[in-house]
Every structure is written in structure tokens, then in C-alpha cells.
Amino acid sequence: MRSGRNQVAAMTQAEKTEPENGREKEKEQRGVKRPIVPAAIPEPLQEHIQSDYVIVIHPGSSTLRIGRATDTHPAAIPHVIARRHKQPGQTYSCDKWLLRDGLNKPESNEQRQNGLKMVDQAIWSKKMSNGTRRIPAVPEQARAYNKQMRPAILDHDSGVKWTNTSHNEEYFVGEEALFVNPADRYDIHYPIRRGQLNIHGGPGGSVTAVLTDLEVIWSHVIQKFLEIQLKDLKYYRCILLIPDIYNRQHVKEMVNMILMKIGFSGVIVHQESVCAVYGSGLTSACVVDVGDQKTSICCVEDGISHRNTRLCLAYGGADVTRCFFWLMQRAGFPYRECQLTNTLDCLLLQQLKETYTHLDQDICGLQDHEFQVRHPDSPALLYQMRLGDEKLQAPMALFYPATFGIVGQKMTHLQHRSQGDPEDPHDEHYLLATQSKQDQSSKASADRKGMPKPSMYDDVRSQGMDPERGHMMESELGPSQADGMGHSNDGEETSASLFSRKTMVSQFEGKALGLDKAILHSIDCCSKSRTHQHLLCPHYDCAIGYRRLYTIQ
């Protein structure tokens, strides 16, 4: 019985399938075809990039940091080159290091003294950790002691030698360039100054000459320190770090040089602040980078560098070194032959700054120190000196930059508007010209509706500013920063916020902005209120800025 039921069920199933097959055949005869399922397209194989074949280049004003992406610490080399004279009798040329324009003005000394008074007032107003006031050290006591000091001869041979130029090498790089004898017919050039290409009207100051110096320095360092032959760079890729505020044309020239001249197979450009935040494992931070020639400030959120928060202050560690030298001279610096035009003396002053300057309020009173002077073809000398608050006053000048005595120089910079690139048919000017009228009208209405929050520097009436003064800055600053590598997601900049930025820069164009005020302004320019409150609170995300703040190069 069971087998009979199974047979009946099988026959019934067969009878059902026969009409279905007949209908499908009838549809095919009528021209109705079954849907064709597309064949699976294999995903393209992504090339695996090994970290050992990625070179990171961070060109600074005084130091070049370069290394593989897997290296714990990069190689740090003085970013300088010495080039042999092309013709006999050529005038010796050496780029300035600690010296700069605006120091020898009639108002420089008065401004320096006024800035020092503000520094002393700030130091005295803050109590020490035990709750007591600092006892200011009397400079006259240190001066009377230091003027009596005479150097002691440690050795008749200092052990320091000039760079050997007997083979008439065309160039020297790094420390070898710093120790080239000025009488050996070599010019000293720093290809980058204050974060930008060192373009000037003197010898070696053209764009072509500066790019050639960069190519020679980087190629030499890659071969000597990384032990990579130039012919093998076709297997390597490069990560180039650029400042937060940069020149788009300069970046383009450096990228072309990396690809076409040095020979990397690929290159990617990143901003310093974004890489610093990413490398520290953070998502949001106010990055304060105190370099040798400049100080840059920028707020980063979720890997985006907010364009309105970028500030570049035209002072840095070199200005602190020069200020420390001036303060030591007031205290009777015993090494009286020290000159800012001598490269070896500048190296000594930088070493003294890194050794003795601090920001510790608990260290007060006069203290004795000693240092050595070792120059080629000279005996090794030992000096003793007594210093007081000079060690604290020098780095405090970052917050009161009038102490640097710089007059008549523009000290605050924003991102410049791109002037367009004739080789790029789709630059921002082309996109703006081809923008539809509907988009322009919608953007105009959004500008009328958008009323930004007043910034701490935006009250023009309270400052007595001339509104036309801000209008004069438009041609220089421009209404946008579309040439930024990292575009923010906060929408287009409104006309009101543009006026705020122009007003701030106009206000501080003729004088330096203190580091603390610059940080507050950068945070205050964050478009999102959540980000603004997040960066102002004492959170660990701000640690990157303050950690770097006290590491003055």
C-alpha cells in the first residue's frame, strides 16, 4: 500500500511539472526570454604595499627627518647644503640662521625692553607650587660675577676639525656643510625657511636653485643614511609632509621633483598636523608645532584639518635662541667673542638653549653653570657663568613675542588663496566660473542666513578698526582656501566668517600674536560648537599640542 501511494504521488508531481515546462517553451516561442544573470566580475587584485618600501620625508627649516615607515625613529640631519663656488673670486654667501629682518630698527630695543617687562610681570604673578611668590633674581649680581670669569684651557687641541675640502667636492650636506671653513670657497644654503621654499634675490635663491638643493640633499641622505640606491627608488613610494599653511605651487614643484628627478614610483602629500594626530592615536586635537623658524597652530577633527583654524606665527625656536643670547649678554655672558654671524657660535647657543632654558616656576634664584667652546684650529675652552631668571624669560617670550624685538614684519599668516594653475584646466577658478546660477543663488541665500558666532577678535567697533582695512586683505587672503589638501566638511566659508578672519589678521598684522592667544583663537574658529567645547576642556586630546609646545627646536 505504501509503495502504491508513492507511485501515485510521483505521477501527480510529474503531471504538475509537464504543464509548467510547456508554458516556458511557449514563452520562448513567443519571444519572451528568461532574465540573463550577469556573470560574476572578479574584483581587481589590489597591490600589497610593504611598509619597508615606503619612505617618509619631513622637510623642516633646520632639520630634515627622513626614514622608512617602519622605522621607530627617523634620521635627523641638518637641512643645509654647502656648494662650491663656480668661479674663482666669487663672493662668499651664507643664508641667515639666527639673524632675520626687522631686528635692527630704531624701535627694536624699546620693544624688546617692554616685552621683557611683561614677561617679568607674568612670572611674578604666578605662585610656585608651595604657594609662595618667586623671588626675582637681580641681574646685576650675575653680571658682576660673569665679568670676572676667564676661560680655562682644557686642551690645546679642541678635537673638532673643518670639513675636508681638498678633493674639491661639488657639495656637502648636513653637518659636513656646517663645518666647512668659510675660507674654502663654499656657499651655505638652507633650502627651506619658515616652512616655505627659501626664495630670495641673492645667490641660490631662485625656485630652480632651491629645488636642485632639495634634490641633492634628499638623494644624498637616502643613499647614505637609508642605504638605498637611487636606481632602486622605482620600487619605493614616498610620503611627503607639508606644513598646514603652504604654497600650492611649491608643493606641486616638490612632487614633480620627487617623481621625475629623484625617481620614486609614487608620492602622497599629507599635512603635518593630521599626521601628528594620527600618529598619536587621537581623533581630535589642537596641534601646536613650535619649529625652528615658525609656529603653526591647527585644530584637527576626525582626520580633517579645519581651514579656519590654521595660523602660522613667524617665530620659533631660533628666535628663542637669539633672545636667550641677548638675555645672557645682559647678564655678562663670559664668551664675549660669540657672534650670531658665526655658524659654530649659533650651534653653541642652540645647545645652551636646549640645555638650560625651562618653563618650571619652581626653579628660581642664581645658579652656576659651565659650558665648553670647541672650535677648529683652537684650544678647548671651559667657561663658567651664573644665570637667574634668564633661563625662564627666554621661552616665555613665545607668549610675549614683543621680547624678540622684531619690528615691521608680518608675524601672522593664514592660508593664501590659490592664484590658479595654467597647467590645470580644472582648478578652482574654472570650477567657480562654470558653476550654475542655481548653485550660486543657493549659496548666496545660505550666506545671508548664516550668522557666525562672534569670535574673541571679531568685535571691530571695540577695537576701533577701519572696515576698509579688512577689505584690503581680501586680495591677499582670498575668500577661500580651496587649495588646501584636506577639505573640511563644514561647508563653504560664509562672507561673515571671512570678514572675521580678515579682521583678525588685519588687527595683528603689524605685531606678533602671543602663542596662548593664537591657540585660543584657533579653537574659537572651530565651526562646530561640540568641537569647540571639546578642545577647550582639559581633555587628553589636547596633550599633543602642549607636549610639542615645550619641545622647542
LOSEDO-932492 format. One line per 5 residues: number of its first residue (from 1); for each residue x, y, z of C-alpha. Coordinates in nm, 2 decimals, always signed. Layout:
BEGIN
NUM	X:Y:Z; ...
END
This chain:
BEGIN
1	+0.00:+0.00:+0.00; +0.28:+0.24:+0.09; +0.47:+0.18:-0.24; +0.14:+0.24:-0.43; +0.09:+0.58:-0.26
6	+0.44:+0.68:-0.35; +0.39:+0.60:-0.71; +0.07:+0.80:-0.72; +0.24:+1.10:-0.56; +0.53:+1.08:-0.81
11	+0.28:+1.07:-1.10; +0.10:+1.37:-0.97; +0.43:+1.56:-0.94; +0.52:+1.47:-1.29; +0.18:+1.59:-1.42
16	+0.23:+1.92:-1.25; +0.58:+1.98:-1.40; +0.47:+1.89:-1.76; +0.23:+2.19:-1.80; +0.50:+2.43:-1.65
21	+0.76:+2.31:-1.89; +0.50:+2.36:-2.17; +0.44:+2.72:-2.07; +0.81:+2.80:-2.06; +0.85:+2.66:-2.41
26	+0.55:+2.85:-2.53; +0.70:+3.18:-2.38; +1.03:+3.12:-2.56; +0.85:+3.06:-2.89; +0.67:+3.40:-2.84
31	+1.00:+3.58:-2.78; +0.98:+3.61:-2.41; +1.33:+3.51:-2.28; +1.44:+3.44:-1.93; +1.64:+3.71:-1.75
36	+2.01:+3.67:-1.80; +2.21:+3.67:-1.48; +2.53:+3.87:-1.53; +2.85:+3.67:-1.48; +3.04:+3.75:-1.16
41	+3.31:+4.00:-1.23; +3.63:+3.92:-1.04; +3.75:+4.21:-0.82; +4.08:+4.36:-0.93; +4.37:+4.24:-0.73
46	+4.50:+4.52:-0.51; +4.87:+4.55:-0.49; +5.00:+4.49:-0.14; +5.23:+4.78:-0.04; +5.50:+4.68:+0.21
51	+5.59:+4.93:+0.47; +5.96:+4.88:+0.42; +5.92:+5.03:+0.08; +5.76:+5.35:+0.19; +5.98:+5.65:+0.27
56	+5.86:+5.93:+0.48; +6.01:+6.28:+0.42; +5.95:+6.56:+0.66; +6.15:+6.87:+0.54; +6.19:+7.13:+0.82
61	+6.36:+7.47:+0.82; +6.66:+7.35:+1.01; +6.62:+6.97:+1.03; +6.54:+6.71:+0.77; +6.36:+6.40:+0.91
66	+6.36:+6.10:+0.68; +6.31:+5.73:+0.72; +6.12:+5.42:+0.63; +5.76:+5.39:+0.75; +5.86:+5.10:+0.98
71	+6.15:+5.29:+1.15; +6.10:+5.38:+1.51; +6.29:+5.70:+1.48; +6.37:+5.88:+1.16; +6.72:+6.00:+1.06
76	+6.75:+6.37:+1.16; +7.00:+6.57:+0.95; +7.07:+6.95:+0.94; +6.87:+7.07:+0.63; +7.16:+7.26:+0.48
81	+7.39:+7.23:+0.18; +7.73:+7.38:+0.10; +7.80:+7.44:-0.27; +8.14:+7.50:-0.42; +8.19:+7.83:-0.60
86	+8.16:+7.81:-0.97; +8.41:+8.08:-1.05; +8.73:+8.19:-0.86; +8.69:+8.51:-0.67; +8.32:+8.46:-0.61
91	+8.18:+8.64:-0.31; +8.10:+8.42:-0.01; +7.73:+8.37:+0.06; +7.57:+8.22:+0.37; +7.20:+8.22:+0.45
96	+7.10:+8.37:+0.78; +7.01:+8.13:+1.06; +6.95:+8.32:+1.39; +6.95:+8.67:+1.23; +6.65:+8.80:+1.05
101	+6.50:+9.12:+0.91; +6.34:+9.37:+1.15; +6.59:+9.33:+1.44; +6.79:+9.65:+1.38; +6.51:+9.90:+1.37
106	+6.52:+10.21:+1.60; +6.22:+10.07:+1.79; +6.36:+9.72:+1.83; +6.53:+9.78:+2.16; +6.24:+9.96:+2.32
111	+6.00:+9.69:+2.21; +6.23:+9.43:+2.35; +6.25:+9.60:+2.68; +5.87:+9.64:+2.70; +5.82:+9.28:+2.62
116	+6.07:+9.18:+2.89; +5.87:+9.38:+3.15; +5.55:+9.19:+3.05; +5.74:+8.86:+3.09; +5.87:+8.96:+3.43
121	+5.52:+9.06:+3.54; +5.37:+8.73:+3.42; +5.65:+8.53:+3.60; +5.60:+8.72:+3.93; +5.22:+8.70:+3.92
126	+5.22:+8.32:+3.93; +5.30:+8.15:+4.25; +5.52:+7.85:+4.29; +5.39:+7.50:+4.38; +5.43:+7.56:+4.75
131	+5.21:+7.87:+4.73; +5.49:+8.14:+4.78; +5.59:+8.41:+4.54; +5.90:+8.38:+4.33; +6.20:+8.59:+4.44
136	+6.33:+8.76:+4.13; +6.70:+8.73:+4.07; +6.89:+9.05:+4.04; +7.07:+9.07:+3.70; +7.34:+9.29:+3.84
141	+7.47:+9.02:+4.07; +7.50:+8.77:+3.78; +7.67:+9.04:+3.57; +7.93:+9.12:+3.84; +8.02:+8.75:+3.87
146	+8.03:+8.67:+3.50; +8.25:+8.97:+3.41; +8.52:+8.83:+3.64; +8.52:+8.49:+3.47; +8.80:+8.39:+3.24
151	+8.81:+8.07:+3.03; +9.02:+7.77:+3.14; +9.21:+7.58:+2.87; +9.10:+7.22:+2.88; +9.32:+7.10:+2.59
156	+9.53:+7.28:+2.33; +9.35:+7.08:+2.06; +8.98:+7.10:+2.06; +8.94:+6.78:+1.86; +8.70:+6.95:+1.61
161	+8.81:+6.96:+1.25; +8.69:+7.15:+0.95; +8.53:+6.95:+0.67; +8.80:+6.82:+0.43; +8.75:+7.00:+0.10
166	+9.08:+6.90:-0.06; +8.91:+6.69:-0.32; +8.70:+6.98:-0.44; +8.37:+6.81:-0.39; +8.08:+6.99:-0.56
171	+7.87:+7.00:-0.24; +7.85:+6.89:+0.12; +7.53:+6.81:+0.31; +7.42:+6.82:+0.67; +7.68:+6.85:+0.95
176	+7.96:+6.84:+0.69; +7.81:+7.16:+0.54; +7.80:+7.33:+0.88; +8.17:+7.27:+0.94; +8.30:+7.39:+0.60
181	+8.57:+7.66:+0.65; +8.44:+7.99:+0.52; +8.77:+8.04:+0.35; +8.73:+7.73:+0.13; +8.50:+7.90:-0.13
186	+8.17:+7.73:-0.05; +7.83:+7.89:-0.01; +7.59:+7.78:+0.26; +7.22:+7.75:+0.17; +6.91:+7.65:+0.37
191	+6.65:+7.55:+0.11; +6.35:+7.59:+0.34; +6.29:+7.89:+0.57; +5.98:+7.94:+0.79; +5.82:+7.63:+0.63
196	+5.84:+7.76:+0.28; +6.09:+7.74:+0.00; +6.37:+7.98:+0.07; +6.33:+8.20:-0.24; +6.52:+8.53:-0.23
201	+6.71:+8.76:-0.46; +7.06:+8.65:-0.36; +7.27:+8.37:-0.50; +7.09:+8.03:-0.49; +6.76:+8.20:-0.42
206	+6.56:+8.11:-0.74; +6.30:+7.83:-0.75; +6.51:+7.62:-0.97; +6.82:+7.65:-0.74; +6.62:+7.57:-0.43
211	+6.46:+7.27:-0.59; +6.80:+7.15:-0.70; +6.93:+7.18:-0.35; +6.64:+6.98:-0.22; +6.70:+6.71:-0.48
216	+7.07:+6.68:-0.39; +7.01:+6.68:-0.01; +6.73:+6.42:-0.02; +6.91:+6.20:-0.27; +7.23:+6.21:-0.06
221	+7.05:+6.13:+0.26; +6.86:+5.84:+0.11; +7.18:+5.68:-0.02; +7.39:+5.75:+0.29; +7.15:+5.70:+0.58
226	+6.89:+5.47:+0.44; +7.14:+5.28:+0.22; +6.90:+5.28:-0.08; +7.04:+5.33:-0.43; +6.87:+5.58:-0.64
231	+6.82:+5.33:-0.92; +6.61:+5.12:-0.68; +6.37:+5.40:-0.58; +6.14:+5.29:-0.86; +6.02:+5.02:-0.62
236	+5.96:+5.27:-0.34; +5.68:+5.52:-0.26; +5.71:+5.85:-0.08; +5.50:+6.02:+0.19; +5.58:+6.40:+0.18
241	+5.48:+6.60:+0.49; +5.40:+6.97:+0.43; +5.30:+7.25:+0.66; +4.94:+7.32:+0.74; +4.97:+7.66:+0.56
246	+5.16:+7.60:+0.24; +5.21:+7.73:-0.11; +5.03:+7.51:-0.36; +5.27:+7.58:-0.64; +5.57:+7.49:-0.42
251	+5.41:+7.16:-0.33; +5.35:+7.09:-0.70; +5.71:+7.15:-0.78; +5.83:+6.93:-0.50; +5.60:+6.65:-0.61
256	+5.73:+6.68:-0.96; +6.09:+6.67:-0.83; +6.02:+6.36:-0.62; +5.87:+6.17:-0.92; +6.07:+6.30:-1.21
261	+6.41:+6.38:-1.07; +6.46:+6.15:-0.76; +6.26:+5.86:-0.92; +6.00:+5.75:-0.67; +5.72:+5.53:-0.82
266	+5.45:+5.72:-0.63; +5.40:+6.00:-0.38; +5.13:+6.11:-0.14; +5.11:+6.45:+0.03; +4.99:+6.49:+0.39
271	+4.97:+6.79:+0.63; +5.19:+6.78:+0.94; +4.90:+6.83:+1.19; +4.69:+6.55:+1.05; +4.98:+6.31:+1.06
276	+5.07:+6.42:+1.42; +4.72:+6.35:+1.54; +4.70:+6.01:+1.36; +5.05:+5.91:+1.49; +4.94:+5.98:+1.84
281	+4.63:+5.77:+1.81; +4.39:+6.06:+1.86; +4.08:+6.18:+1.67; +4.06:+6.54:+1.77; +4.33:+6.78:+1.89
286	+4.46:+7.13:+1.87; +4.81:+7.08:+1.73; +5.08:+7.34:+1.83; +5.40:+7.29:+1.64; +5.69:+7.51:+1.76
291	+5.95:+7.47:+1.50; +6.28:+7.64:+1.45; +6.16:+7.92:+1.22; +5.78:+7.92:+1.27; +5.50:+7.82:+1.50
296	+5.19:+7.66:+1.34; +4.86:+7.60:+1.51; +4.57:+7.40:+1.37; +4.26:+7.21:+1.50; +4.21:+6.86:+1.36
301	+3.89:+6.67:+1.40; +3.84:+6.32:+1.25; +4.14:+6.35:+1.03; +4.03:+6.68:+0.89; +4.24:+7.00:+0.93
306	+3.99:+7.28:+0.98; +4.10:+7.56:+0.74; +3.96:+7.84:+0.95; +4.18:+7.74:+1.25; +4.51:+7.74:+1.07
311	+4.76:+8.00:+1.19; +5.13:+8.04:+1.13; +5.33:+8.26:+1.36; +5.66:+8.38:+1.21; +5.87:+8.30:+1.51
316	+6.00:+7.98:+1.67; +6.30:+7.81:+1.84; +6.56:+8.02:+1.66; +6.40:+8.34:+1.80; +6.41:+8.19:+2.15
321	+6.78:+8.11:+2.10; +6.85:+8.47:+1.99; +6.65:+8.61:+2.28; +6.84:+8.38:+2.52; +7.17:+8.51:+2.39
326	+7.05:+8.87:+2.44; +6.95:+8.80:+2.80; +7.28:+8.63:+2.87; +7.46:+8.93:+2.73; +7.27:+9.15:+2.97
331	+7.40:+8.91:+3.25; +7.76:+8.95:+3.13; +7.80:+8.64:+2.91; +8.16:+8.54:+2.96; +8.21:+8.42:+2.60
336	+8.24:+8.77:+2.46; +8.36:+8.66:+2.12; +8.03:+8.50:+2.04; +7.88:+8.62:+1.71; +7.54:+8.55:+1.56
341	+7.70:+8.56:+1.21; +7.93:+8.26:+1.30; +7.76:+7.92:+1.23; +7.96:+7.74:+1.50; +7.86:+8.00:+1.76
346	+7.50:+7.96:+1.66; +7.53:+7.59:+1.72; +7.67:+7.66:+2.06; +7.39:+7.90:+2.15; +7.13:+7.64:+2.04
351	+7.30:+7.38:+2.26; +7.29:+7.62:+2.56; +6.92:+7.69:+2.50; +6.83:+7.32:+2.48; +7.03:+7.26:+2.80
356	+6.94:+7.54:+3.03; +6.61:+7.70:+2.93; +6.29:+7.57:+3.10; +5.93:+7.67:+3.20; +5.95:+7.55:+3.56
361	+5.82:+7.81:+3.80; +5.98:+7.64:+4.10; +6.33:+7.69:+3.97; +6.44:+8.04:+4.09; +6.75:+8.22:+4.21
366	+7.10:+8.24:+4.08; +7.27:+7.92:+3.97; +7.62:+7.84:+3.84; +7.67:+7.67:+3.51; +7.96:+7.58:+3.28
371	+8.00:+7.51:+2.91; +8.27:+7.43:+2.67; +8.37:+7.60:+2.34; +8.53:+7.38:+2.09; +8.62:+7.53:+1.75
376	+8.85:+7.40:+1.48; +9.21:+7.51:+1.50; +9.15:+7.65:+1.85; +9.20:+7.51:+2.21; +8.91:+7.37:+2.40
381	+8.79:+7.63:+2.65; +8.58:+7.59:+2.96; +8.36:+7.88:+3.07; +8.17:+7.93:+3.40; +7.87:+8.16:+3.43
386	+7.59:+8.25:+3.67; +7.23:+8.28:+3.55; +6.90:+8.36:+3.71; +6.56:+8.42:+3.55; +6.71:+8.44:+3.20
391	+6.65:+8.07:+3.16; +6.28:+8.12:+3.21; +6.24:+8.45:+3.04; +6.37:+8.32:+2.70; +6.10:+8.06:+2.64
396	+5.83:+8.28:+2.80; +5.89:+8.52:+2.50; +5.67:+8.28:+2.30; +5.38:+8.42:+2.49; +5.50:+8.78:+2.48
401	+5.67:+8.79:+2.13; +5.75:+9.16:+2.16; +6.05:+9.04:+2.36; +6.20:+8.92:+2.03; +6.23:+9.29:+1.91
406	+6.10:+9.22:+1.56; +5.97:+9.54:+1.40; +5.80:+9.60:+1.07; +5.75:+9.23:+0.98; +5.42:+9.04:+0.92
411	+5.41:+8.79:+1.20; +5.07:+8.62:+1.14; +4.98:+8.43:+0.83; +4.67:+8.24:+0.70; +4.63:+8.01:+0.41
416	+4.67:+8.21:+0.09; +4.41:+8.18:-0.19; +4.53:+7.98:-0.48; +4.61:+8.21:-0.78; +4.52:+7.93:-1.02
421	+4.74:+7.70:-1.22; +4.76:+7.75:-1.60; +4.86:+7.38:-1.64; +4.55:+7.27:-1.45; +4.23:+7.32:-1.67
426	+4.01:+7.22:-1.38; +4.14:+7.44:-1.10; +3.91:+7.62:-0.85; +3.88:+7.93:-1.08; +3.74:+7.71:-1.36
431	+3.50:+7.53:-1.12; +3.38:+7.87:-0.99; +3.33:+8.01:-1.34; +3.13:+7.71:-1.46; +2.92:+7.69:-1.15
436	+2.55:+7.70:-1.23; +2.35:+8.01:-1.14; +2.12:+7.80:-0.92; +2.41:+7.69:-0.71; +2.54:+8.04:-0.68
441	+2.19:+8.17:-0.57; +2.15:+7.89:-0.31; +2.50:+7.96:-0.17; +2.42:+8.34:-0.15; +2.10:+8.27:+0.04
446	+2.29:+8.04:+0.27; +2.54:+8.32:+0.33; +2.26:+8.56:+0.43; +2.11:+8.31:+0.67; +2.44:+8.21:+0.82
451	+2.54:+8.43:+1.11; +2.86:+8.30:+1.27; +2.93:+8.33:+1.64; +3.14:+8.64:+1.72; +3.50:+8.55:+1.79
456	+3.72:+8.69:+2.06; +3.89:+8.91:+1.80; +3.59:+8.99:+1.58; +3.44:+9.30:+1.76; +3.56:+9.56:+1.51
461	+3.39:+9.85:+1.69; +3.55:+9.78:+2.02; +3.89:+9.77:+1.85; +3.83:+10.09:+1.66; +3.92:+9.92:+1.33
466	+3.85:+10.06:+0.99; +3.63:+9.83:+0.79; +3.82:+9.91:+0.48; +4.14:+9.79:+0.64; +3.99:+9.44:+0.64
471	+3.87:+9.48:+0.28; +4.23:+9.55:+0.17; +4.33:+9.20:+0.29; +4.09:+9.02:+0.05; +4.32:+9.03:-0.24
476	+4.59:+8.87:-0.03; +4.40:+8.62:+0.18; +4.12:+8.54:-0.05; +3.77:+8.42:+0.04; +3.86:+8.06:+0.04
481	+4.13:+7.81:+0.10; +4.03:+7.57:-0.18; +4.39:+7.49:-0.23; +4.40:+7.30:+0.10; +4.49:+6.93:+0.07
486	+4.24:+6.84:+0.34; +3.90:+6.99:+0.27; +3.68:+7.02:+0.57; +3.32:+6.91:+0.59; +3.19:+7.22:+0.75
491	+3.06:+7.37:+0.42; +3.17:+7.68:+0.23; +3.30:+7.97:+0.43; +3.04:+8.24:+0.47; +3.11:+8.60:+0.39
496	+3.06:+8.69:+0.76; +3.32:+8.44:+0.88; +3.55:+8.56:+0.60; +3.52:+8.91:+0.74; +3.61:+8.78:+1.08
501	+3.93:+8.61:+0.96; +4.03:+8.93:+0.77; +3.96:+9.14:+1.07; +4.18:+8.92:+1.30; +4.47:+8.92:+1.05
506	+4.45:+9.29:+0.99; +4.45:+9.36:+1.37; +4.77:+9.16:+1.43; +4.94:+9.21:+1.10; +5.18:+9.47:+1.24
511	+5.26:+9.29:+1.57; +5.32:+8.94:+1.68; +5.04:+8.74:+1.83; +5.12:+8.56:+2.16; +5.11:+8.18:+2.15
516	+4.84:+8.14:+2.41; +4.61:+8.39:+2.23; +4.68:+8.22:+1.90; +4.58:+7.88:+2.04; +4.25:+8.03:+2.19
521	+4.17:+8.19:+1.86; +4.23:+7.87:+1.66; +4.00:+7.68:+1.89; +3.74:+7.96:+1.88; +3.73:+7.94:+1.50
526	+3.61:+7.58:+1.50; +3.29:+7.57:+1.32; +3.12:+7.31:+1.53; +3.02:+7.40:+1.89; +3.08:+7.04:+2.00
531	+3.44:+7.05:+1.87; +3.49:+7.40:+2.02; +3.39:+7.28:+2.37; +3.57:+6.95:+2.33; +3.91:+7.12:+2.26
536	+3.87:+7.38:+2.54; +3.81:+7.13:+2.81; +4.12:+6.97:+2.99; +4.10:+6.65:+2.79; +4.38:+6.42:+2.68
541	+4.32:+6.51:+2.32; +4.49:+6.84:+2.37; +4.80:+6.67:+2.51; +4.97:+6.66:+2.17; +4.97:+7.04:+2.14
546	+5.11:+7.11:+2.49; +5.36:+6.82:+2.47; +5.50:+6.97:+2.15; +5.48:+7.32:+2.29; +5.75:+7.26:+2.54
551	+5.98:+7.08:+2.29; +6.13:+7.39:+2.14; +6.36:+7.31:+1.85
END
